[in-house]
Amino acid sequence: MSGRGLGLWAALGHRLSGVALAAFLPLHFLALGLALEGADRFDSFLRFSDLPLVKLAELGLVVFLSLHLLFGLRVLAIELLPWPSADGQRLRLVYAGVAMTAVAAIAFVVSVV
């Protein structure tokens, strides 16, 4: 895949992961609200969060958060740093972002299992 095509996929990944994180925010606020309602309500939520499907969703959240962070840093680097016209440097940023996201996902899986 050409550097331009891979850069477009990285930009799309950055935007879609941002949308996914924004969709998660109401659930996060719900959990915080349950904590304010008392220990029993929050304990029931914590039991729910131990379900395997919820753990899988948490893995997706870690991946989206990592992608959004690292591809956002990529965008900042492209905007603020002087770059040569070669796509090689930009491709390395995309590969580094994907690799670091994989490391974050593996670390999450190891800590959960």
C-alpha positions in Angstrom: 0.0 0.0 0.0 1.3 3.5 -0.8 2.2 5.9 1.8 -0.8 8.2 0.9 -3.2 5.3 1.1 -1.9 4.2 4.5 -2.0 7.8 5.7 -5.6 8.0 4.7 -6.4 4.8 6.7 -4.6 6.3 9.7 -6.6 9.5 9.4 -9.8 7.4 9.2 -8.8 5.3 12.2 -8.2 8.5 14.2 -11.6 9.9 13.4 -13.5 6.7 13.9 -11.8 5.9 17.2 -12.7 9.4 18.3 -16.4 8.8 17.5 -16.2 5.4 19.4 -14.7 7.2 22.4 -17.4 9.8 22.3 -20.0 7.1 22.2 -18.5 5.5 25.3 -18.7 8.7 27.4 -22.4 8.4 28.5 -21.6 4.8 29.8 -18.7 6.2 31.7 -20.9 8.9 33.3 -23.5 6.3 34.1 -20.9 4.3 36.0 -19.8 7.4 37.9 -23.5 8.2 38.7 -24.0 4.7 40.1 -21.0 5.2 42.4 -22.7 8.3 43.8 -26.0 6.4 44.4 -24.4 4.0 46.8 -22.2 1.0 47.3 -24.9 -1.6 46.4 -25.7 0.0 43.0 -22.0 0.4 42.2 -21.2 -3.2 43.3 -23.9 -4.6 41.0 -22.3 -2.6 38.2 -18.9 -4.0 39.0 -20.3 -7.5 38.9 -21.7 -6.7 35.5 -18.3 -5.4 34.3 -16.8 -8.8 35.1 -18.7 -10.5 32.3 -16.6 -11.7 29.4 -18.4 -9.7 26.8 -17.8 -6.5 28.8 -14.1 -7.4 29.1 -14.0 -7.7 25.3 -15.7 -4.3 25.0 -13.1 -2.9 27.3 -10.4 -4.3 25.1 -12.0 -2.5 22.2 -12.0 0.7 24.3 -8.3 0.3 25.0 -7.5 -0.2 21.3 -9.6 2.8 20.3 -8.1 5.0 23.0 -4.6 4.0 22.0 -5.3 4.5 18.3 -6.8 7.9 18.9 -3.9 9.0 21.1 -1.1 7.8 18.8 -2.7 8.8 15.5 -3.5 12.2 17.1 0.2 12.6 17.9 0.9 11.6 14.3 -1.3 14.5 13.1 0.4 16.9 15.5 3.8 15.8 14.2 2.8 16.2 10.6 1.4 19.7 11.4 4.1 21.0 13.6 7.4 19.4 12.5 9.3 20.0 9.3 9.0 16.9 7.1 10.9 15.9 4.0 8.8 15.2 0.9 9.4 11.4 1.2 6.6 9.3 2.6 8.9 7.0 4.6 9.0 9.2 7.7 5.2 9.4 7.8 4.8 5.7 7.2 7.0 5.0 10.2 4.6 7.1 12.3 1.7 5.0 11.1 3.5 1.7 11.8 4.7 2.9 15.2 1.1 3.8 16.1 -0.2 0.5 15.1 2.6 -1.4 16.9 2.1 0.6 20.1 -1.6 0.0 19.9 -0.9 -3.7 19.6 1.4 -3.5 22.7 -1.4 -1.7 24.7 -4.0 -4.3 23.7 -1.7 -7.2 24.6 -0.9 -5.6 27.9 -4.6 -5.2 28.6 -5.3 -8.8 27.8 -2.4 -10.1 29.9 -3.6 -8.0 32.9 -7.2 -9.1 32.6 -6.5 -12.8 32.1 
